[in-house]
Amino acid sequence: MTFRELLRHRALVLRAVRRGRNTDDTKKLIEKINSELERRRDLKMQRFSANTPKIYE
């Protein structure tokens, strides 16, 4: 899934939790989505920081 799709699915799942629907499964799904988003953010920052010049060496 793309980053936007993950964000959209997380919003849908959070809405389902607020409505009290199948909270155990949805909480597991939220954890999976959040971990995937965090992993992608970390990779993005690593790629960004690799091209940043070191100013204070």
N, C-alpha and C positions, 0 to 999 in steps of 0.2 A: 504494500500500500504506500501511497505517497504521504508526505508529511501532513498535508491538508486533510487527507482522508482519515488519518489517524486522529487528528484533532477533532474532526467531525464525529467520528465514532465515539471518542471519549465523551463528547458533549451529549450524545444520545444515551450513552450508558449512565452518565451522571444523572440525567433526567429520569431514567428508569429507576435508579436507586432512590431518588427523591420521592418517587411515586410508590416505593416499597415493593417493587417487583423483583423477585428472585435475587435478593441482595448478595447471597454468598457467591454465586457464579459471576455476578456483575462486578463484585469487588475484585475477584481474581482477574477478570478481564481488564479492569482499570489498572491494576498493577502491571499487567503485561504491556498495555498500551503506554503507560508512563515510563516503564523501563526501556521500551523501544524508542520513544521520543528522546529520552535522556541519552541513550547510546548514540543516536543520530546527531544530537547537539554536540556531544563530545567529539565525534568525528569531524564535524563541521569546524569546531574551534581548533582542532589539531591541524586540519588542512590550512586554515586561515593563519595560524601562528607559525606555520612552517615557512611561509613567504614573508613574514614580517621581519625587517632588519633588526638586529640587536643593537640598541643605542648605547646601553650602559655596560659594555663589556670591559 
